[in-house]
């Protein structure tokens, strides 16, 4: 992942992302992933035994999240991500006590920089809860396109975005200064009649290819047909329907506060591992 100390490489065309998301709204948004993460966010916040007074919803599509959290947060304001990722989010230091962001951070070019800004904006003991697409998401589509293009066109171009993995994201939370960071992964496997049905859903999610280095010309028909054939051969169930993987990475971190648990200082443990092993051996 890029460092926030240097200019982040431009992987995503965020202006094009905005166009694709507006097109999805006109087509009728496919909500199954958003429904899932909104329900999960409500459940996760329900396990937090504190109240929140002033939070932001960072770039979550639609207004479903704000409606779902109406009874948990006194004020939850929608904040969009800037078109230029290095730009400021215009959040005052220590001005909010909650940030929730669902299905948005995977398209950020400078994720370390955005996390650092959110950390500064949170009051002590404020909470960040986010869900982003990552891991092995759409690995089947990626592999099928690569093989089809290699056969038909003599080389492959990127069709599926590169996604962060769980370990990367956990490290970024720590580097941004969050206390008690937690990450986990929710894998969703969805079945479709064919690859073209999957791609139609991706259009209705506003989640089609927005890579800066994407091929600008339309994909050849022969390549698309071969991709669908490869997908069916490699990733179909016995009933002929194909599988599509969506990995949702959850991030949770707190702005540091004196009341939070602290790790023990090195050497301060009252019992050593060696003593514990000796005790077990004596009891055997």
N, C-alpha and C positions, 0 to 999 in steps of 0.2 A: 504494500500500500504506500502511496506517496506521503512524504513528510510535509507537515504544515509549515516547516521552516523554509521550504523552497516552493517555487511555482509548481502547482500540481499539473500534471499532463492533462490535456483536454481529451478525455475518452468519449464523452457524451455531448451531442449537439442538443443543448437544453431548449433552444428555440424550436427545433424540430419536435422535441418531446412535447412541448406545449401544443403544437399543431396536431400531433397525433392524439393527444388527450382530448382536444376539442372535437376531433373527428369521432373518437370513441363515444363522446357524449351524444353526438348526433345519431350514431348507429344504435345507441342504447347500451349502456355500460354493462358488461358481464361482472356481476358482483360476488361470485362465490368465494374468492380469496379475501376480498375486503370484508365480507360478512364474517368470515372465520376469524380474522385478526381483530376485528372490533369486539366480537364476543370474548375473545381471549384476553384482550386488553382490559375489558370491564372486569373479568374474573381475576386477573392479576392485581389490578388496583384494589379490588375488594379484599385481597389478603393483606393489604397495607393498613395498619391500624393508626392512621392519622388522617387529618383533613387537609385539604388544599384550598387556598383562597384565590390564587392568581396564577393561571397556567396558560400555556399556548399549545395549540394544535399545529404542529409544523408540517404543512404541505400534505396532510392526509387527503386523498381524493374525496370530494363531496363533503357533505356536512353530517354524515351518519355518526361519526365518532363524537362530535360535539353534542348531538342529541342523546347519545347513549350515556355520556358522562355528566349530564345536566345536574344530577343529584349528588355527584361526587366532588365537583369543583365549583366554587362560587362563580368564578369568571374563567372561561376558556376561550381565548381569542385565536382566530385563524391567522397564521403567519405563513407566507409563501417563501420558498427558497428563491434567492436571486438568480437571474439568468446567468450572471457571471459568478461562479462559485466562490471566488476570492472576495467578493463584495460583502459588506457588513450586513448582518441580519437586523441591525438597528435595535438591539436589545440592550437596555441599560444594565450595568453590572448589578448583580444581586437584586434583581427586580421581580423575579417570578419564583414560584416554588414547585412548579410541575411543567415538564415538557413531555408531550406524547406525539409520536410521529409514526405513522403506519404506511408502509409500502411506498416510501418516497426516497429514502436515503440511498437506495441502490443506484440511483441515477445522479449522484453527487460526484463531481470530479475531485473536489478537495474535502473528503470526509474527515480527515484529521482537523482541518481548519474549522469546519462546521461544529464538530464535537467540542473543540476548544471554546468556541463562542458560546455554545450552550452551557458549558460548565461555568464560564464567567457570569452568565446571566442568571444562574440559579442562586437563590439564597442558600446559606448554610443549611444542610439537611434537606435541600430540595431534591427532587427526583426526576431522572430521565427514564422514560419507558418508550422503547421504539421497536418496530418490527420492519425488517428489510428482506428483500429477496436475496438469496445468496447460495452458497454451497454448490450442489450439483443440479440446480434448477435447469430444466430443459436440456439436460445432457443428451437425451435421445435425439432431439431435434438438431443439436449441434453436430453430433456424430453423423447423422444422416445427410445433412447438408454438405459436410466435409467430404464424405465419400462420393456423393453424387457430383459435386463440382470437380473433384479430382478426376473422375471418369469422363465427364462430358466436356469440361472446359480446361482440363490440364492443370488446375490449381484451385485452391480454396480461398475464399474471402470470408471475413467474419459476419455471421448472421445473428449470433446470439451474444449478448453482452457478457464480458468477463465479470464474474461475481466473487465477492469476498468470501472467505471461509470463516468458520467459527473462531478459529484461533486468531486470525488477523483482527477480527472485530473486538475480541476481548483485549488484545494488546492495545488497540486504539483507545478504548475506554480508559485504560490505565495511564497511557501517555497524556491523555487530555486532563488527567487529574481527578477522575471520579473515584470515590471511595466505594468499597464493597461491590466491585463490578461483578455482574453475573451475565452470562450468555448461554442460550440454549437453542436447540434447533427443532423445529416442527416440520416433519416431512409429509407432504401431501401428494399422493399419487392419483391422478385423474385419468379416466379412460375416455377415449374418443373413437368414433367410427373410423376416422382416418386422419392423416396429417393435415389435410386442408381444413377439417373441422377445428382442430387445435389452433391453426393459424387465424381462423376467423375469431375465435375467442380472444386470442392475443390482441387482435385489432380492437376488439370491443373493450379491452382493458387499457388501451393506449400504451401497450407494452411491446410493440414491434421495434425493429432495429433502429436505434438512434445513435449508433456509433459514428464518431467523426470519420473513422477509417473504413466505413462501409463502402461497398461498391455502389456507385451512383447510378449505374444503368440498371434497368429492370432485369430480374433473373430470367434466364431463358426458360421457355416452356419445357423443353426436354429435361433441363436440370431439375425443375420442380417435380415433374412426373417421376424422374428417377429417385429423387429424395423421398417422395411418398412411398415408392416401392421398397427402398431400403428400410425405411421406418417400419413398414409392415412386416418385412422379413425378419428384422432384428428385435423389434420391441412390441410384438403383438401377443396377446393372450390366446389360448386355444379357441376362443370364440371369434377371433379375428379382430377384436378391438385393440387399439394401441394404447400404450401407457405414456403418460407425461408426468415428470417429476417436478414438483415445486418445493424448494426448501426455504422455509421462513426462519430467519435468524432473529432471535429476540435479544435485546440489549436492555440491561437495567443497571443504573449507577446513581450514586448519591453525591451531592456536593458535600465535601467534608464538614464535619461538625464534631464538637468535643464530646457529645453524648454517644457517638457511634463506637462500636467495639473496636479495639486496637489489637493488632497482632502482638504476640509476646516478643520482647527483645531477645536477640540471639544470646543463648546461654542462660536465660532466666527460667527455663523449665525446671521444676522441682524433681522430676524423674527423668532419667535418660533412657533412650531406647535400649542401651546395653543392659541396664538394670532390669528393664521389663523382660528382656529375653532370658536373663538369668533366673528371674522369678518363675517364668513359665517352665523352664527346664527342671527346677527344683520340684515343681508340683506334678510333673509327669512321672 
